Amino acid sequence: MPNVFLYNPFESDFIENLINRWVNTERERGWKKNLVRARYGTDEKPLADLEAGDTLYVIGHGDVQANKMCDRTSHEGLDPEILHPEELARRLKEDGLTDKKIKIKIYSCLAARGVLDSFATNAAMQIKLKIGSTGGLSCKFTIYGYNEIISVLIKNPLNNEYGKFVGELKEDVEGGIEVTEQRASSSRKVLVKPGFGF
């Protein structure tokens, strides 16, 4: 069975809480996937173990401004650690990612909004250029981004089903999201396909 890597690309602990929720939900529903936790800079090359067929979720908080991913929301206090596309690609490479036939999902809210100049699109291009085959002219990756507010794997209180769901910002509640029954897979966009071109 292919592995699912849950990757925290930040130096801080904030994203670990989201990953904990994902792992706990997977445990609650009976471990239907092989989950591998990976964290930037903590192990020697934690992404080197990815094999063809695996999926890598790069987890962070989206931002309404293009071209950045954050480790925390404004409601979690302190200044967020911010990653721009070039830095994310550098960290992935530093942590051992090589060009293999895997799925990479830039998993943060609004990451693919405004597709042509979104964080996810620019990160996908940087990943392809820095890690892809033949100096970025080709790659084996398939890279996705999401253009909605998305949850990590949860048990949806609306229907008691497990999944990753699309939601809406609840402006009257401190940054919370209102989860709908629409699954996150319906909001993803393919940003980079294997082979040549984008």
C-alpha positions, 0 to 999 in steps of 0.5 A: 500500500502506498504511503501518505506523508504528512509534511510540516515544512516549518520550523515551529510546532504550530502545524503539528496540531493539524497533523495530530488531528489528521493522525488521530482521525485516521486512527479513529477510523481504523488506519486505512492508510499508511501515514508517515509524519515528516518535519522540516529539519528534524530528521536527516532527509525525511522525504528521501523515503518517498517511493513511486505511488506515494502522496506527499501533503505539504501542510500549512495555513493559506493566506489571502495574499498570494505567494505565501504559506504560514505556520499559524493563523493570526488568532494563534498569536505571535508573528507567523513563520512565512514560506514563499514558493522558493523557500518551500522548494528549497526545504523540500529538496533539503529534506531529501525530495527527489523527482519520483512518480508521486503526488504532491498536494500543497495542502493549505486554504486558498493556495490555488486561488487566482491560479496563475499567480497563486502560492500553489502554482508558484510553489509547483513551478519552483519544485519542478525547477529545483527538483524536477528532471533535466533541470526542471524541463521535465518532472515525474511529479503530479502537483495539486493545489486547493482553491477553497477553505479546506480541513485536514482529515476530520469526522464531519459533524454534519454527516458523521463521515470521515474526509477532508472537506471544503468550508467557508470562512465564518467572519463572525467567529474568530477565524473558524471555518464552517465545514460543509459536506463538499469534499476537498477533492472537488476543489483541487487543481492540477498545477503540474503534470508529469512530463514537459510543460506545466 
